[in-house]
Amino acid sequence: MVPTSLFYFIRGTGYHFVRLVQSIHTKLGHTFRLAAVTVCSLLLGSAASHAAILMWNANTESDLAGYRVYQCTQLPCSRAAGTASLLATLGTVTSLDIGTPTTVRHYVVTAYDLSNNESIESNVATYTPPSASPPPPIINVNPSSLSFTVVQGTGNPSPQTLTISNAGGGTLSWSATDNVPWLTHSPQSGTGGGSIAVSVATDSLAAGTYTATLVVSAAGASSVLVPVTVTVTAPRAVQPPRPLNLQLRSVTRRDLP
């Protein structure tokens, strides 16, 4: 006995149900013919789940006890070539969930009877893992914080530049927001790397220390918080001018009458 046809399908949008090679095997004087090659579309599960199911046609012999599934990392895949290792010993089921191998795997199935006689291998089914999804974008900012210092009444300090880059994969489409009225930035969004000019308006601020947060966010990425600190110092007190030309003179004393 021999499994009459071996094929596999992958759960996940866009993968196909494949029935492999037609062939003829003979064991114990009996001839078993595999089904002809058939390809059809089969969509199961979600695109995020690419688990593979190995499937084969059922044998019809009355003394069938079950099946053994072997896997190989190279071709040819057979016990005789020494490349096949036993993956599972099954009853009369006709499928096996092989999970999600991360590398190419080759599979063959044999049938065994109640006396533990085992057939030759089926045709080879090869599993090629789907392409891995690109890593998500990662927001990288430089510097990680901004600090401004200004003397009250002397105008606004010069703008500072925040550089944005993608430290991960995929496409980084970012946007930036702030949480105080005296902080402005431009541009407020972009794609890929870029830079933001950050400005503070201090004319209405009294002397003291002020804090704000600039938030850079993007789809599929963790947001980055950039602390912004503004220190406004009071102007130095204006002192009266110092006396000039200070002199000490000698005065002659006169006796009073």
Contacts in CASP RR format, 6 or more apart in sequence:
PFRMAT RR
TARGET T0000
AUTHOR 0000-0000-0000
METHOD contacts of the structure
MODEL  1
MVPTSLFYFIRGTGYHFVRLVQSIHTKLGHTFRLAAVTVCSLLLGSAASH
AAILMWNANTESDLAGYRVYQCTQLPCSRAAGTASLLATLGTVTSLDIGT
PTTVRHYVVTAYDLSNNESIESNVATYTPPSASPPPPIINVNPSSLSFTV
VQGTGNPSPQTLTISNAGGGTLSWSATDNVPWLTHSPQSGTGGGSIAVSV
ATDSLAAGTYTATLVVSAAGASSVLVPVTVTVTAPRAVQPPRPLNLQLRS
VTRRDLP
1 27 0 8 1.000
1 30 0 8 1.000
1 32 0 8 1.000
1 59 0 8 1.000
1 61 0 8 1.000
1 64 0 8 1.000
1 111 0 8 1.000
1 112 0 8 1.000
1 113 0 8 1.000
1 119 0 8 1.000
2 25 0 8 1.000
2 27 0 8 1.000
2 32 0 8 1.000
2 59 0 8 1.000
2 110 0 8 1.000
2 111 0 8 1.000
2 119 0 8 1.000
2 120 0 8 1.000
2 121 0 8 1.000
2 122 0 8 1.000
3 56 0 8 1.000
3 57 0 8 1.000
3 59 0 8 1.000
3 67 0 8 1.000
3 109 0 8 1.000
3 110 0 8 1.000
3 111 0 8 1.000
3 119 0 8 1.000
3 122 0 8 1.000
4 32 0 8 1.000
4 33 0 8 1.000
4 34 0 8 1.000
4 35 0 8 1.000
4 56 0 8 1.000
4 57 0 8 1.000
4 58 0 8 1.000
4 59 0 8 1.000
5 19 0 8 1.000
5 20 0 8 1.000
5 22 0 8 1.000
5 34 0 8 1.000
5 35 0 8 1.000
5 56 0 8 1.000
5 57 0 8 1.000
5 122 0 8 1.000
5 123 0 8 1.000
6 20 0 8 1.000
6 54 0 8 1.000
6 55 0 8 1.000
6 56 0 8 1.000
6 107 0 8 1.000
6 108 0 8 1.000
6 109 0 8 1.000
6 122 0 8 1.000
6 123 0 8 1.000
6 124 0 8 1.000
6 125 0 8 1.000
7 17 0 8 1.000
7 18 0 8 1.000
7 19 0 8 1.000
7 20 0 8 1.000
7 54 0 8 1.000
7 55 0 8 1.000
7 56 0 8 1.000
7 125 0 8 1.000
8 18 0 8 1.000
8 52 0 8 1.000
8 53 0 8 1.000
8 54 0 8 1.000
8 55 0 8 1.000
8 98 0 8 1.000
8 107 0 8 1.000
8 125 0 8 1.000
8 127 0 8 1.000
9 15 0 8 1.000
9 16 0 8 1.000
9 17 0 8 1.000
9 18 0 8 1.000
9 42 0 8 1.000
9 44 0 8 1.000
9 52 0 8 1.000
9 53 0 8 1.000
9 55 0 8 1.000
10 16 0 8 1.000
10 50 0 8 1.000
10 51 0 8 1.000
10 52 0 8 1.000
10 53 0 8 1.000
10 127 0 8 1.000
10 130 0 8 1.000
11 44 0 8 1.000
11 45 0 8 1.000
11 46 0 8 1.000
11 49 0 8 1.000
11 50 0 8 1.000
11 51 0 8 1.000
11 52 0 8 1.000
11 53 0 8 1.000
12 43 0 8 1.000
12 44 0 8 1.000
12 45 0 8 1.000
12 46 0 8 1.000
12 47 0 8 1.000
12 49 0 8 1.000
12 50 0 8 1.000
13 43 0 8 1.000
13 46 0 8 1.000
13 47 0 8 1.000
14 41 0 8 1.000
14 43 0 8 1.000
14 47 0 8 1.000
15 42 0 8 1.000
15 50 0 8 1.000
15 130 0 8 1.000
16 39 0 8 1.000
16 40 0 8 1.000
16 41 0 8 1.000
16 42 0 8 1.000
17 39 0 8 1.000
17 40 0 8 1.000
17 41 0 8 1.000
17 42 0 8 1.000
18 39 0 8 1.000
18 125 0 8 1.000
19 35 0 8 1.000
19 37 0 8 1.000
19 38 0 8 1.000
19 39 0 8 1.000
20 37 0 8 1.000
20 123 0 8 1.000
20 124 0 8 1.000
20 125 0 8 1.000
21 34 0 8 1.000
21 37 0 8 1.000
21 123 0 8 1.000
21 124 0 8 1.000
22 33 0 8 1.000
22 34 0 8 1.000
22 35 0 8 1.000
22 36 0 8 1.000
22 37 0 8 1.000
23 34 0 8 1.000
23 123 0 8 1.000
24 31 0 8 1.000
24 32 0 8 1.000
24 33 0 8 1.000
24 34 0 8 1.000
25 31 0 8 1.000
25 32 0 8 1.000
25 34 0 8 1.000
25 119 0 8 1.000
25 120 0 8 1.000
26 32 0 8 1.000
27 119 0 8 1.000
27 120 0 8 1.000
28 117 0 8 1.000
30 61 0 8 1.000
32 59 0 8 1.000
34 57 0 8 1.000
34 122 0 8 1.000
34 123 0 8 1.000
35 57 0 8 1.000
50 100 0 8 1.000
50 129 0 8 1.000
50 130 0 8 1.000
51 97 0 8 1.000
51 98 0 8 1.000
51 99 0 8 1.000
51 100 0 8 1.000
52 97 0 8 1.000
52 98 0 8 1.000
52 99 0 8 1.000
52 100 0 8 1.000
52 101 0 8 1.000
52 127 0 8 1.000
53 95 0 8 1.000
53 96 0 8 1.000
53 97 0 8 1.000
53 98 0 8 1.000
54 69 0 8 1.000
54 95 0 8 1.000
54 96 0 8 1.000
54 97 0 8 1.000
54 98 0 8 1.000
54 107 0 8 1.000
54 109 0 8 1.000
54 125 0 8 1.000
54 127 0 8 1.000
55 94 0 8 1.000
55 95 0 8 1.000
55 96 0 8 1.000
56 67 0 8 1.000
56 94 0 8 1.000
56 95 0 8 1.000
56 109 0 8 1.000
56 122 0 8 1.000
57 94 0 8 1.000
58 92 0 8 1.000
58 94 0 8 1.000
59 111 0 8 1.000
61 111 0 8 1.000
61 113 0 8 1.000
63 113 0 8 1.000
63 114 0 8 1.000
63 115 0 8 1.000
64 92 0 8 1.000
64 111 0 8 1.000
64 113 0 8 1.000
65 91 0 8 1.000
65 92 0 8 1.000
65 112 0 8 1.000
65 113 0 8 1.000
65 114 0 8 1.000
65 116 0 8 1.000
66 89 0 8 1.000
66 90 0 8 1.000
66 91 0 8 1.000
66 92 0 8 1.000
66 111 0 8 1.000
66 112 0 8 1.000
67 89 0 8 1.000
67 90 0 8 1.000
67 91 0 8 1.000
67 92 0 8 1.000
67 93 0 8 1.000
67 94 0 8 1.000
67 109 0 8 1.000
67 110 0 8 1.000
67 111 0 8 1.000
67 112 0 8 1.000
68 86 0 8 1.000
68 88 0 8 1.000
68 89 0 8 1.000
68 90 0 8 1.000
68 109 0 8 1.000
68 110 0 8 1.000
68 112 0 8 1.000
68 118 0 8 1.000
69 86 0 8 1.000
69 87 0 8 1.000
69 88 0 8 1.000
69 89 0 8 1.000
69 90 0 8 1.000
69 96 0 8 1.000
69 107 0 8 1.000
69 108 0 8 1.000
69 109 0 8 1.000
70 77 0 8 1.000
70 79 0 8 1.000
70 84 0 8 1.000
70 85 0 8 1.000
70 86 0 8 1.000
70 87 0 8 1.000
70 107 0 8 1.000
70 108 0 8 1.000
70 109 0 8 1.000
70 110 0 8 1.000
70 121 0 8 1.000
71 77 0 8 1.000
71 84 0 8 1.000
71 85 0 8 1.000
71 87 0 8 1.000
71 98 0 8 1.000
71 105 0 8 1.000
71 106 0 8 1.000
71 107 0 8 1.000
72 78 0 8 1.000
72 83 0 8 1.000
72 84 0 8 1.000
72 85 0 8 1.000
72 105 0 8 1.000
72 106 0 8 1.000
72 107 0 8 1.000
72 108 0 8 1.000
72 124 0 8 1.000
73 83 0 8 1.000
73 103 0 8 1.000
73 104 0 8 1.000
73 105 0 8 1.000
73 106 0 8 1.000
74 83 0 8 1.000
74 106 0 8 1.000
75 83 0 8 1.000
75 106 0 8 1.000
75 124 0 8 1.000
76 83 0 8 1.000
76 124 0 8 1.000
77 83 0 8 1.000
77 84 0 8 1.000
77 106 0 8 1.000
77 107 0 8 1.000
77 108 0 8 1.000
77 121 0 8 1.000
77 124 0 8 1.000
78 84 0 8 1.000
78 108 0 8 1.000
78 121 0 8 1.000
79 121 0 8 1.000
84 108 0 8 1.000
84 121 0 8 1.000
87 96 0 8 1.000
87 98 0 8 1.000
87 107 0 8 1.000
88 96 0 8 1.000
90 96 0 8 1.000
98 105 0 8 1.000
98 107 0 8 1.000
98 127 0 8 1.000
100 129 0 8 1.000
101 127 0 8 1.000
101 129 0 8 1.000
102 129 0 8 1.000
103 129 0 8 1.000
104 126 0 8 1.000
104 127 0 8 1.000
104 128 0 8 1.000
104 129 0 8 1.000
105 126 0 8 1.000
105 127 0 8 1.000
106 124 0 8 1.000
106 125 0 8 1.000
106 126 0 8 1.000
106 127 0 8 1.000
107 124 0 8 1.000
107 125 0 8 1.000
107 126 0 8 1.000
107 127 0 8 1.000
108 121 0 8 1.000
108 122 0 8 1.000
108 123 0 8 1.000
108 124 0 8 1.000
108 125 0 8 1.000
109 121 0 8 1.000
109 122 0 8 1.000
110 118 0 8 1.000
110 119 0 8 1.000
110 120 0 8 1.000
110 121 0 8 1.000
110 122 0 8 1.000
111 118 0 8 1.000
111 119 0 8 1.000
112 118 0 8 1.000
112 119 0 8 1.000
134 169 0 8 1.000
134 170 0 8 1.000
135 168 0 8 1.000
135 169 0 8 1.000
135 170 0 8 1.000
136 168 0 8 1.000
136 169 0 8 1.000
136 170 0 8 1.000
136 220 0 8 1.000
136 221 0 8 1.000
137 166 0 8 1.000
137 168 0 8 1.000
137 169 0 8 1.000
137 170 0 8 1.000
137 171 0 8 1.000
137 172 0 8 1.000
137 218 0 8 1.000
137 220 0 8 1.000
137 221 0 8 1.000
138 166 0 8 1.000
138 167 0 8 1.000
138 168 0 8 1.000
138 169 0 8 1.000
138 221 0 8 1.000
138 222 0 8 1.000
139 164 0 8 1.000
139 166 0 8 1.000
139 167 0 8 1.000
139 172 0 8 1.000
139 174 0 8 1.000
139 216 0 8 1.000
139 217 0 8 1.000
139 218 0 8 1.000
139 221 0 8 1.000
139 222 0 8 1.000
139 223 0 8 1.000
139 224 0 8 1.000
140 164 0 8 1.000
140 165 0 8 1.000
140 166 0 8 1.000
140 167 0 8 1.000
140 224 0 8 1.000
141 162 0 8 1.000
141 163 0 8 1.000
141 164 0 8 1.000
141 165 0 8 1.000
141 216 0 8 1.000
141 224 0 8 1.000
141 226 0 8 1.000
142 162 0 8 1.000
142 163 0 8 1.000
142 165 0 8 1.000
143 162 0 8 1.000
144 226 0 8 1.000
145 226 0 8 1.000
145 227 0 8 1.000
145 228 0 8 1.000
145 229 0 8 1.000
146 160 0 8 1.000
146 162 0 8 1.000
146 198 0 8 1.000
146 214 0 8 1.000
146 226 0 8 1.000
146 227 0 8 1.000
146 228 0 8 1.000
146 229 0 8 1.000
147 228 0 8 1.000
147 229 0 8 1.000
147 230 0 8 1.000
147 231 0 8 1.000
148 157 0 8 1.000
148 160 0 8 1.000
148 200 0 8 1.000
148 202 0 8 1.000
148 228 0 8 1.000
148 229 0 8 1.000
148 230 0 8 1.000
148 231 0 8 1.000
149 157 0 8 1.000
149 230 0 8 1.000
149 231 0 8 1.000
149 233 0 8 1.000
150 156 0 8 1.000
150 157 0 8 1.000
150 200 0 8 1.000
150 202 0 8 1.000
150 230 0 8 1.000
150 231 0 8 1.000
150 232 0 8 1.000
150 233 0 8 1.000
151 232 0 8 1.000
151 233 0 8 1.000
151 234 0 8 1.000
151 235 0 8 1.000
152 202 0 8 1.000
152 205 0 8 1.000
152 206 0 8 1.000
152 207 0 8 1.000
152 232 0 8 1.000
152 233 0 8 1.000
152 234 0 8 1.000
152 235 0 8 1.000
153 203 0 8 1.000
153 235 0 8 1.000
154 235 0 8 1.000
155 202 0 8 1.000
155 203 0 8 1.000
156 199 0 8 1.000
156 200 0 8 1.000
156 201 0 8 1.000
156 202 0 8 1.000
156 203 0 8 1.000
157 200 0 8 1.000
157 202 0 8 1.000
159 197 0 8 1.000
159 198 0 8 1.000
159 199 0 8 1.000
160 197 0 8 1.000
160 198 0 8 1.000
161 195 0 8 1.000
161 196 0 8 1.000
161 197 0 8 1.000
161 198 0 8 1.000
162 185 0 8 1.000
162 195 0 8 1.000
162 196 0 8 1.000
162 198 0 8 1.000
162 214 0 8 1.000
162 216 0 8 1.000
162 226 0 8 1.000
163 193 0 8 1.000
163 194 0 8 1.000
163 195 0 8 1.000
164 172 0 8 1.000
164 174 0 8 1.000
164 192 0 8 1.000
164 193 0 8 1.000
164 194 0 8 1.000
164 195 0 8 1.000
164 196 0 8 1.000
164 216 0 8 1.000
165 172 0 8 1.000
165 192 0 8 1.000
165 193 0 8 1.000
165 194 0 8 1.000
166 172 0 8 1.000
166 192 0 8 1.000
166 193 0 8 1.000
171 191 0 8 1.000
171 192 0 8 1.000
172 191 0 8 1.000
172 192 0 8 1.000
172 193 0 8 1.000
172 218 0 8 1.000
172 221 0 8 1.000
173 189 0 8 1.000
173 190 0 8 1.000
173 191 0 8 1.000
173 192 0 8 1.000
173 218 0 8 1.000
173 219 0 8 1.000
174 189 0 8 1.000
174 190 0 8 1.000
174 191 0 8 1.000
174 192 0 8 1.000
174 216 0 8 1.000
174 217 0 8 1.000
174 218 0 8 1.000
174 221 0 8 1.000
175 188 0 8 1.000
175 189 0 8 1.000
175 190 0 8 1.000
175 216 0 8 1.000
175 217 0 8 1.000
175 218 0 8 1.000
176 185 0 8 1.000
176 188 0 8 1.000
176 189 0 8 1.000
176 196 0 8 1.000
176 214 0 8 1.000
176 215 0 8 1.000
176 216 0 8 1.000
176 217 0 8 1.000
177 188 0 8 1.000
177 214 0 8 1.000
177 215 0 8 1.000
177 217 0 8 1.000
178 184 0 8 1.000
178 185 0 8 1.000
178 212 0 8 1.000
178 213 0 8 1.000
178 214 0 8 1.000
178 215 0 8 1.000
178 228 0 8 1.000
179 212 0 8 1.000
179 213 0 8 1.000
179 215 0 8 1.000
180 210 0 8 1.000
180 212 0 8 1.000
182 200 0 8 1.000
182 201 0 8 1.000
182 202 0 8 1.000
182 204 0 8 1.000
182 205 0 8 1.000
182 210 0 8 1.000
182 212 0 8 1.000
182 230 0 8 1.000
183 198 0 8 1.000
183 199 0 8 1.000
183 200 0 8 1.000
183 212 0 8 1.000
183 214 0 8 1.000
183 228 0 8 1.000
184 198 0 8 1.000
184 199 0 8 1.000
184 200 0 8 1.000
184 201 0 8 1.000
185 196 0 8 1.000
185 197 0 8 1.000
185 198 0 8 1.000
185 199 0 8 1.000
185 214 0 8 1.000
186 196 0 8 1.000
186 197 0 8 1.000
187 196 0 8 1.000
196 214 0 8 1.000
198 214 0 8 1.000
198 228 0 8 1.000
200 228 0 8 1.000
200 230 0 8 1.000
202 230 0 8 1.000
202 232 0 8 1.000
205 230 0 8 1.000
205 232 0 8 1.000
206 232 0 8 1.000
207 232 0 8 1.000
207 233 0 8 1.000
207 234 0 8 1.000
208 231 0 8 1.000
208 232 0 8 1.000
208 233 0 8 1.000
209 229 0 8 1.000
209 230 0 8 1.000
209 231 0 8 1.000
209 232 0 8 1.000
210 229 0 8 1.000
210 230 0 8 1.000
210 231 0 8 1.000
210 232 0 8 1.000
211 227 0 8 1.000
211 228 0 8 1.000
211 229 0 8 1.000
211 230 0 8 1.000
212 227 0 8 1.000
212 228 0 8 1.000
212 230 0 8 1.000
213 225 0 8 1.000
213 226 0 8 1.000
213 227 0 8 1.000
213 228 0 8 1.000
214 225 0 8 1.000
214 226 0 8 1.000
214 228 0 8 1.000
215 223 0 8 1.000
215 224 0 8 1.000
215 225 0 8 1.000
215 226 0 8 1.000
216 223 0 8 1.000
216 224 0 8 1.000
216 226 0 8 1.000
217 223 0 8 1.000
217 224 0 8 1.000
END
